[in-house]
């Protein structure tokens, strides 16, 4: 695990190392998120969007720096398996958790979001 945060509903949400399809490796390289700070900030609240019986959660946030603002999204799969069944979380109570995170409207987040 790379990061762990609890949301305001008591969900323990890890960001696992993952691979090129989900988790830390998926979000850090193409989306330029290299710090747990941004992810944890979004997860420190309640989900902004829920679907599929609360198994798909989105947490939204905004980061400000020198008068610039970027909005970001953290997508969570709060279930034992991914939708396609290809990935299963470890342990008896494990959840797949953070699938991806990205800044809205840009291909890569600005580097200052990682400070």
Helices and strands as residue ranges (DSSP letters): E 3-6, E 12-15, H 24-31, H 36-43, E 49-51, E 56-65, E 68-77, E 97-103, G 111-114
